[in-house]
Amino acid sequence: MVTIEEALRSIQDQKISLKSESKPLNEALGYALSTNTTAPFDVPEFDNSAMDGYALCGLYQEYRLVGEVAAGDSKEVSLQDGEAVRIFTGAKVPQNTTAVMMQEKTSAKDKTLLLDEMPKTGQNIRKKGGQLTEGQAVFEKRHVLNPPSLALMGSLGLSQLDVFSKPQVNIITTGNELVKPGEPKTEGQIYESNSYAISGALQQFGFQHHQKTQIQDDFEATKAGIKTALDSCDVLIISGGISVGDYDFVKQSLEENGVNELFYKVFQKPGKPLYFGRKGNQFVFALPGNPASSLTCFYVYVLPLLQKLSGYENVGLTTYQFPIKHGYENRFGRPSFLKAAIVEGKVEILDGQGSSMIQSMAKGNALAFVDDGEVLKEGDLVRCKLI
C-alpha cells in the first residue's frame, strides 16, 4: 500500500513520449500547442476606429463632413485639416486622422459636424501593432488552447494548429450484477453507472473514450477483454473487479496481459483498492467499483496522467483553500477526499460519504481533503479540489 503522495509522485514521474498532430482551428479547443507561436503580422494591421463615430483631422469642435468609411473598406482616404468622415468600428482610419469622436457626442447637419466636447489626440484609435507586432511571441509551446486563444489564433489567419495529441482512452466495466440502463433487470441486479460517470468526466476535461466495454466476472472473459482493449488505446480505465473478492479477476488478468504493476492500494478513503500499471507506452488504471470511489480516483489520479500525456504543463485539479462552515472530525482512519459543497466562499462537508453514495457527489462541487484524525473547527481552512 502507498500513500496519496507516493501514488501521485509515481504518476508524475512516468517517462512519456508525446505525439503531435495538426488540428483545424475549430477542433483545437483544449489541446496544448506543440510549437511556439509568433505573430505573422502586426495586430491590428492598420490604425482603426475603436467605435462608431467620426474620424477627425485637427482638434476643433466644428468640421466639414466629406464622406464615410465602413469596416472592410479598402479605399485609401486622406483628410485635410478641419475635415471629418463618418466611420464605423474596425474601419481603417483615413490618413491624417487626429482622433475619433464617438457618435453620441456629436451632431451632424448637412455637411457640418459639431462636437459636444473638444477631442483629444489619438482618442478612440486602435494603433497598428497595438496588440502584437510582427514576429512577437504569441503563445509558448504547451499553452492549452481556450476560447480566447482560438479567437487570437484565428485573428492571425491560422486555420491549422500544431498540437500535442490527446491519449486514446478505453473503458471497461466489470460485474455480473450490472445491467445497462433501459434494459430489464432481475432481483439482485443493478444498473451500470460508472462508465457514464467516467465518460462524462473525460468529456468534462476535453477527452473522449474510444471504446466502452462491459464484461462479466469471469477470469477468461476479463483477460480477453483487457487484451482487446489494450490493442487500441494509450490509457485503459477499468471500473470494478480490483479488490480481493472471489470474483475480482482484474489484477491477475492485467498480469497475464503483461501489465507491470506500479502501485496497488492507496492509504485513502474512498478508493483504497486503486491500481496503476504500465505496459510499454500504455497505462492502466483499475478503479474501485463503488461509484463515488471510482469517480474520486478519476479526478485525483487519472486526470493528471491524461493531461500529462496531452502535453499540459499544469496537471490535475487546482487545490484551493476555503474556510469550513462547521466543525468536522475525520474518524475514517485514513486521509479522506470528502464530498463537499462550496457555497458563498465556505466549504460544507456533505452527508452521504459512503463509497457507494453518488447522490451527495452529484449535489456537491468539490472534494475536500481532510487528513486522518484531523479535527476542524468552524472557520479552519480546508484544501479543496473543485470538480
N, C-alpha and C positions, 0 to 999 in steps of 0.2 A: 504494500500500500504506500502511496506517495501523498505528500501534502499538496495543497492547492498551488502553492508557489512552485513546487517541483514539477507539477504537471504542466503549468503554463510555460515554465522555462524549457521543458522538453519540446513543446510545440514551437516556441520561439527559436530554438537552436537548430531546428531542422534545416539542412542544406537543401536548397531547391534550385531548379533551373527554370527561369522564366521564359515563357513563349511570347512572341509578339505577332501582331497582325494589323491590317489596315481595316478600319471600320468607317462606314459612312457617318457623316456628322449626325444624322438623325437617329443613329443607333449606338452612339458612343457614350451616352449618359452612364455614369458610374464606373467607367473604365479609367485606368491610370495610364497616363501618357508614357510611351516607351522612349521618347526622344525629347530634347529641349525644343521649345518653340520660340521663334523670333518673329517680329513684325516684318512682313514683306514690303510694307509701305507705311507712310505716316497715317495716323488715325487721330483726327479726321484728315482726309487727303487735301482738304481746302478749307479756308475760313468759311464758316456757315452760320446761319442765324439760329439762335437758341430758342426763338419763339416767333409766333405770328406778329407782324408789326410793320415797321418801315425802316429801311436802310438809309442812313443819312450821311451826307458829306458836309463836314463842318459842324460847329457847335452853335446852333441857333434855336429859336422857338418857332420859326416860320420857314417853310421850304416850298420849292416848286416840285410838284409831282410829275415825274417823267416816264413812269412805266410800272412794270410788275415783274417779279422773279419768283417762279414757283419751284418747289423741291423737284430736283431732277432736270431742270433746265440746263442745257449745255452751252447756251449762247453766252458770249462774253459781253458784259455790261460794264460801263465805266461812268462814274458820276462826276459832275462838275460841282464846284463849291456852291452850296445853297440848294442843291438838288436832293430829291429823295425818291425811292421807289417802294412800292408795296412789296413785302417779302414774306415768305412763309417758312415755318420751322424746317430746318435742314437744308434750305436752299443756299446755294453758293452766294456769298455777299459780293456785290459789284466791286470793281477796283475803286480805290479812293474812299471806301466806306469808313467813316469815323466811328459810328455807333449804330445800334439798332434800338429803336424805341418800341416797346410793346404797344399793341393797338389800343389797349384800354386807356392809355394816357395820351391819346391823340384825337383829333377831329379833322376830317377832310371835307372840303367843299370845292367842287370843280377841280382845278389844278393846284389848289393851295392846301398845304398840310400845316396844322397848328398843333404844337405840343403843350401839354399841361405843365411841364417842368423842363428845365434845362437838361440836355443829355450829357453823359459822361463818356469820355474817350474809351472805346473798347467795350462798352457795356453790351451785354447780350450777344456777343460774338464768340463762337467756339473757334479757337485758333487752330490752324493747321498744326498737326503733331501735338496737340494739347493733351491727348491721352497716351499715344505711343508715337515714337519716332522710328523710321525705317531702321531695322537691324536691332532694335531694342528687345531685350528678353521679355517674353510674354509669360510663359509657364516653364517651369523646370520639369525634367523627367520625373515621373511618379506622381505628378499632380493628378488628383482624382477629379474627373470632369463632372461638374454640377451644371444646372441650367444656365447660370450666368456665364460659365466657361464656354458652353456651346454657343451662346449668343456672341461672345467675343471672337471665338474661332470663325463663326460664320461671317462676322464683320470683316474678317481678314481674307475672306474668299476661300477658306479651306473647306473643301467638301469631303475629304478623306483624312482621317487622323490615324497616326501610328500609335497603337496602344498595346499594353500587355494583355494577353488572352486571359480569360477567366477559366477556372478549372471546370472540367466536366464532372458533374455530380450524379451519382446513382443512389437511390434509396431502397432499402429492403426493410420490410416489417415482418416479424415472426409471431406466430401464435396460432394454435388450433382453435382457440376460442374466438378469433376475430372474424367479423363479417363486414363486408363493405356496406357503408350507409346506403339505404334504399332497398337493400335485399332483405328477405325474411330471415329471422333468426330464431333459434330454439332455446329452450331452457339451458342456462349455463354459458351461452354465447354473449358476446358484447360487440358493439360496433367499433370498427377500427378507426382511430382518430389521429394517431401520432404522425402518420405520413402527411396528413393535411397540415398539421402544425409545422412540421419540418419544411414542407414545400412552401408554406406561407412565409416562414421565417427566411427561407432562401430568397423569395421574391422581395421581401421587405428590404433586404440589403443588396438587391440588384443581381441576384444569382438565380439560376434555373436548374431544375433537375432534368437529366436526360432520360432516365428510366426509373420507374417506381414499381416494385415487385413485392408481392406478399407470398410468404412461404410457410409451410406447416412446420410444427415442432418435430422434425424428423432429421436425424443426422445426415443421411444421404441427400435428402432434399435441401437441407441447409448448405451442405458442402457444394452441391451442384449450383445452387442459386448464387452463392458467393463467387464461384468460379466464373459464371456467366456475367455477373455484374462487373467483375474486375477486368473483363475483356474490353470494356468500353467506358472507363472512367478514370479520372485523376483522383477523385475522393469518393469513397464509399461510406455512406451513413447507414448503419443498421440500428433498428429500434427493437429492443427486446431480445431475450434468449442469451443474455450475457451474465446472468447471475450463476448460482451454483445448484439450481434445482435439477431434478432428474430429466427434465425436458429442455434444458438450456444447452444447446449444441453449438452456439456461435463461436465461442473461444476455440474449441477443438477444431471446428471447421476452418477457421482462419489459419490455424497452424498447418492443417492439411493442405491449404492452398498457398503455403509459402509466405504467409504474412508474419513479419517479425514484430513481436510484442515490444512496445516502447514503455508503456506503463499499463497497469491494470489495478483498478480500485484507487479511489481518491478519498482521503480523510475529509469528508464534507457531507453536508445534508442540504438538499437532496442530491441524489446522483452518485452515491458511493460506488456502485458497480460499473464504472466507466472504463472503457478500453480504448487505447490508442496504439495503432500499429502501422507498419510501413512495409511495402513490397516494392523494391526498386524506387521509382518515382511516384508510386501510388500510395495514398494514405487511407487508413480505415479508422473510423470511429464507430464503436459499438456502444450505443446509448442504452440506459435502463429503459424498461418497458413502461414504467409508470409515466403518465403524460407530463406532469409537472417536472419530474426529474429529467425526462428526455429533452424538453424544451429548454430548461435551465442549462443543461450541459451544452446544448447547441449554442446558446448565447455566449456562454463563458469560454468554451473551448473550441468549438467547431468554427465559429465565425472568424476568430483571429487567424486561423490557418487558411481559410478561404481567401481572406483579404491579403495575407502574405503571398499566396500563390498568384494573386492578381496584381502584384507589384505595388501594393499600398505601403507607404512608409509608416503610417499610424494605423495600428490594427486593434480590433476589439472595441467593445462598448466603452465610451468615456465614463470614468468614475467621477461623480460629484459628491459633495458632502452637503447634507441637509440636516437641520435640527429635527429631532424626533418629537412627535406630537404628544407622546405619552411615555411612561416608563415601560421598560421591557427587559426581561432576563432570558438569555439563551440557555435553556435546560435540555437541549437535544444531545449534548455530549460531543458535538462536532461543530466546527465552524460552519455557518449556515448562510445560504443565499435565500432570503425570505421574500415572499410575495408582498409587495408594498405598493402604496399609492402616494405620489407626491401631489399635495394639494396646497395651493397658496404658500409655496415655499417650505412646507413642512412634510416630513415623511411619517406615514402611518403604517405600521405592520398590520397586515390584514389577517382575519380569521381564515381558517382552512389551509393550514400549512402542510397538510399531508401530501405525500409524493403523488398520490393518485388524484388529488383535487386540482382541477384545472380552472374551475369557475372563478376562484379568487384571483388567479393569474390573469384571467381574461378581463377582470374588472380593474386590475392594477395597471401600473405603468412603469414599474421599477423592480429591480432585485436589490434588496438591502442586505449588505454583508454585516453579520454580527458574529464575532468570534466566540469560540467555545467558552461557555461560562460567563460571558460578558454581561454586565448589569448596566443598563442605561436608565438615566432619569430624564424627565421631560426637559427638552432643550439641548441635550447632548447631540453632538454631530455624528451622523451615520453615513458611511460610504455607500453610495447607491449607483447602480448601473441602470440607466434609462432604457427601457425596452419598447 
